[in-house]
């Protein structure tokens, strides 16, 4: 599966952005999907995971209550709605996919897309 994230940009603190990740192929619904981010000088950080049906979601504590992951299997797309953005959310955000649920919930993914830059100004 090939992944491409988009929707990033510059936003003021307290604002919102919606990221999208488009996947190629006909088997999108068989993949668990995740969002990760990496800020300059920092290690990559887990953000959120969603199950194949979209019925289960998991979030990093740092984004819980502010970010929402969702998916549209008919459109081969996973979304990340980000509200109440903070300068600390500034990072390159990328999406990932894996067909194995156990791996996904361990935050291990086989397929990665290119990221999209999110910058939150104070």
C-alpha positions in Angstrom: 0.0 0.0 0.0 1.2 3.5 -0.8 0.3 6.4 1.4 0.4 10.2 1.0 -0.5 12.6 3.8 -1.6 16.1 3.1 -3.5 19.0 4.7 -0.8 20.5 6.9 -0.1 24.2 7.2 0.4 27.1 9.5 -2.2 27.8 12.1 -2.4 29.9 15.3 -2.5 28.3 18.7 -6.1 27.3 19.5 -6.9 26.7 15.9 -7.8 23.5 14.0 -6.5 21.5 11.0 -7.7 18.3 9.4 -5.0 16.0 7.9 -5.8 13.4 5.3 -3.9 10.3 4.2 -4.8 8.8 0.9 -3.9 5.1 0.3 -3.6 3.3 -2.9 -4.9 -0.2 -3.6 -8.1 -2.0 -3.1 -7.4 -3.5 0.3 -7.3 -0.3 2.4 -10.0 -1.7 4.7 -7.7 -4.6 5.7 -5.1 -2.2 7.2 -4.9 -0.8 10.6 -3.9 2.9 10.3 -1.8 5.2 12.4 -0.6 8.8 12.6 2.8 9.7 13.9 4.7 13.0 14.2 8.3 14.1 14.4 9.4 17.5 15.7 12.8 19.0 14.8 15.5 17.4 17.0 13.0 14.9 18.5 12.2 11.3 18.0 9.2 10.2 16.1 6.1 10.1 18.3 3.0 8.1 18.2 -0.2 10.1 17.8 -3.2 7.8 17.1 -4.3 4.4 15.7 -7.5 3.2 14.2 -8.8 -0.3 13.6 -9.8 -1.6 10.2 -13.5 -0.9 10.7 -12.9 2.4 12.5 -14.6 1.0 15.6 -11.6 1.3 17.8 -9.2 4.2 18.3 -6.2 4.9 20.5 -4.5 8.1 21.2 -1.3 9.4 22.8 -2.0 11.1 26.1 -0.6 14.4 24.7 -3.4 14.6 22.1 -6.3 12.8 23.8 -9.4 15.0 23.8 -8.0 17.3 21.1 -7.3 15.0 18.2 -9.7 12.6 16.5 -8.7 9.8 14.0 -11.2 8.5 11.6 -11.3 6.7 8.3 -13.5 6.3 5.2 -12.8 2.9 3.7 -14.9 3.7 0.6 -12.5 6.6 -0.2 -9.3 4.8 1.0 -8.6 7.7 3.3 -7.7 8.2 7.0 -8.1 11.5 8.7 -6.7 13.3 11.7 -8.9 16.1 13.0 -6.7 18.4 15.2 -8.4 20.9 17.5 -7.1 23.2 20.2 -3.7 23.1 18.6 -0.7 24.1 20.6 2.8 25.2 19.6 4.1 21.9 20.9 2.1 20.1 18.2 4.4 21.6 15.5 5.9 18.6 13.6 5.9 16.7 10.4 2.9 14.4 10.6 2.9 11.1 8.6 0.5 8.2 8.3 1.3 4.5 8.5 -0.4 1.2 7.8 -0.1 -2.4 8.9 -2.4 -5.4 8.3 -1.5 -6.9 11.7 -3.5 -5.6 14.6 -1.1 -6.8 17.2 1.7 -4.9 15.5 -0.4 -1.8 15.1 -1.3 -1.7 18.7 2.4 -2.1 19.6 2.8 1.0 17.3 4.8 -1.0 14.8 3.8 -0.3 11.2 5.3 -1.7 7.9 4.1 0.9 5.5 4.8 4.7 5.8 3.8 7.7 3.8 5.5 11.0 3.3 4.7 13.5 5.9 2.9 16.9 5.9 4.2 19.9 7.9 2.1 21.3 10.7 3.2 24.6 12.3 1.4 26.1 15.2 2.3 29.7 16.0 1.9 31.1 19.5 
